[in-house]
């Protein structure tokens, strides 16, 4: 049978279908999972109860890990997760056992999704789009995640920027926060928002916190992968900052060599103060 999950609320829909299939004793290899426009009859269809029915009982850590891994971009994630929950519920496998290839794959995908959410929180750059005469400031951002993380990552911005309206658009879904309410919809407009005055502030801030003496290009690109650079206003400064780093470090060393030893200065000041007293 084929189960078509909706693009919005995918994880919750998968959980509901997994319980229904397990209660009917449907084997993992008998199901084809996909994401798209869910047909109502696929969710409403009654399945005959089979002798192999399984009641899904999982520890909380397993539920949280599986639901995180289900945001991964791997098209086989739904089938793998369904097979895994059956094995876990039958006590054929323990959650976290990396010796099992299926478990190891899910754990690795969970880690990748959590990292992607962290990158979203770090690299979303809002641009102001407040219309004239509006009572609340409005901002928009374009972000391209590796996985389907918008629904999980957007609440962070709702907590942090609850006093303004904003939207974050990705190639598939858009989160819109207006007047304290957040809605998720499918993305219609894939054009990034226009530049605004805050882009200059980002550049000034980044240039001032950049320390050429601590530059490690490989580590920087690991934490700020190049795929994000095109949507970061400060990223166009990076090539020049890298190129000029050796000269800036040399100038810093030369200036430091010409400065008096602070310990000697402190000692001379103490001697001078003592002479004044005497």
N, C-alpha and C positions, 0 to 999 in steps of 0.2 A: 504494500500500500504506500501511497505518497502522502506526506504531511507537508503542507506549505505554511510556513510561519510568516507573520507580518514583519515588515521592516521596522516598525516602531513597537517596542515591547516584546522584542524577539525572545529574550531570555525567559520572561514570565510565561509566554505562550509555549515555549519548549517544555518548561517544567510541568505545565498542565497536561500537555500531550504525553509526556514521558510517564506520568502517573497513570493516565488512562490506558496507555499501551501495556504498561507493566501489569496492571490489574487484569487485563485481558489475556495475559500470557503471550504477547506478541514478541517474537524473537528479533534481535537487533538486525539480522540480515534480511528480515522481511519488510523493512521500512526504508523508504527513500525520503530524505529530508531536504528541504529547499527553503529559500526565503523569497517572498514576493507578496503579491496581493492574496491574502488568505481567502479561500472559498469557504463560505459559511458551512456547507455540508461536510467539509472535512473535519471541522471541529464538532459538529453535531452528530455525526454518524456514530451509532452504537456498535460496540464491538462485543462479540460473544465472549463470555468468561470461559477461560480455558483452565485445564488442570494445572498448567504451569504458572498460574498467576503469582506475581511477586508484589508484596507490600514494600514500598520503598521507605526504608528507614536508614538515614545517614547521619553521622555526626555533623554538628554545625560547621566545623572547619572544612569538611568535605563539600557541604552545600555551597559555602562561600567560595571555595576554590574552583568548583565546577562552574558556578555561575560567572565567575570572572573569566575563566578559560573560554566560555561560550561567546565572549565578545571578540575572540580572535578571528582573523580573516580566513583561516583554514576552512574550506568548504566541507570537510569531513568532520568538523568539530561536533555537530549534533549527533551523528551516528556513533562516534567514539564515546561521547558523554553518556548516551543511552546504554551502550554496552557496559560501560564502567559502573553506572549506578546499579545495574542488575547484579553485577559481580560483587559489588560492595554490600548490597542488601542481602545477598546469599551467603555472605561471610567467606567468599572465595578469595578476597583480596582485602588488604588493609590500606586505608588512605595514607598516602605519603611513601609507599613502598616503591622506591625508584628502581628496584631491580626488575619491575614489570615494565615492558616497553610502552604499553598503553598508558599506564600511570605516569611514567616519566615524560611522555609527550604532553599530557595534560598539564603537569606541573610546570614544564618549560613554557607552555603557552600562557598559563596563568601569570608567570613572571613577566613575560613579554607584554601582556596587556597592562599589568600594573606599571611597568616602566613607561608605556605609551601614555597612560593617564597622567603620570608625573610630568612627562614632556609637555602635555597639553596645558597643565597648570603653569608650567614655566614659560612657555613660548607663545601663548596667545597674546596678540598685540591688538588692543582695541583702538579704533579710530572714531573720533567724534562725528556724529551725524545728527546732532540736535536740530530739529526744525525751528524756524523763527517763531518766537512767542510761546514755546513749549514750557510747561511748568517743571518738567524733569529733564535732566540731561540724558542724551541717548548716544549709545556707542555700538559699533559693529566690528566684527572680526571674522577673518577667514582662516581656517586651520585644516591641515591635511594629515590626519592621523594614519598610522599603519593599520589600525584595527577599528572595530565598531564600538568606540568608547564614549561617544558623545553623551548618551543618556547617563552614564556613570560619572563622567567628568564635569558635566555642567552644574550640578548642585554646589560645587565648590565656589563657583562664581556668583551663584545666587546668595550664598552666605556672605561673601566678601563685598559684593557690590549691590546690596539690596536696596540702596537708596537711589538707584538710577536704572534706566531702561537700557537693555542691550540685547544683542543677538550674536550667536556664534554659528557660522555656517561651515559645514564640511561638504565634501563632494556628494554625500548621500543624505544626511539629515541636518536640520537646523534647530538650534535651541533659541527660543525667543522669551525674554524676561521683560514683562511690562506690568507696572503697578503692583509689583510683589508677586505676580503669578508667572510660572514658567510653563511653556508649551513646547512640545517637540513635533516637528512636521518634516515632511520630505523636502529636500532642497530643490528649489525651482531656479534660483539665480546663482550661477557659479562664478560670478565676477567678484573679485575682492573689493572691499569698500575703498573710496578715494582717500588719498593721503590727507593728513591734517597737521595742525601745529605741534601736536604732541610728538611727532616723529623727530623733530629737532631736539626735543628734550631727551628722548631715548638716546640719540647719538651723543649728546653732551654728557649724559650720565655714564654711558658705556665707555667713552673715551677717558673719562676721569677715573673710573675704577680699574681700568686696564693697567696691569703692572707688568712692564716688559721684562723685569728681572725674574718673574715667576712664570714666564711663558713656556708652555709645553703644548705644542700644536696638536700632537696626536691625542692627548688627554682632552684638550679643548674640543676637538671635533668629535670625540666620543660622547661628551656631555652635551654638545650643541651640534648635532649632525648637520651636514650641509643641506640636507633636504628641507630644513626649516629656514635656511638663510633667506630665501626669496621673499618670505613674509615677515622678516624681522627688519625694521628700519635701521637698526644699528649694524646689521651684518655687512653693509657695504663699506664700513670702516675697517673690517677685519683684515683684508689683504694688505692695506697700507700699514696698519699697526704691526702686523707680523714682519713686514719688510723693514720697518724702521726700528724694530725692537733692539737689534744688536747695537746700533749707533746710540740709542737712548740709554742702554745699559752702560756703555762705555763712558758716556757723558756723566752719568750718575756716579760711576767709580772715580772719575777724575775729580768731580766736585767734592766727593767724600774725602779723597786724599788731601785736598787743600784745606779742609776744615780741621781746626785744632782738636786734639783728643778731648772729649767731654770730661773725662775723669781728671785730666790735667787742668782743664778750665775750672772745674769745681774746686780742686785743691788750691789753685792760685787765688780764687775768690775768697776762700776761707782764710788764706794767709793775709790777704789785703784787709779783710774785715778785722782780723786779730790785731793788725798794726794800727788800725784806726782806733780800736779800743785802748791800746797801749799809749 
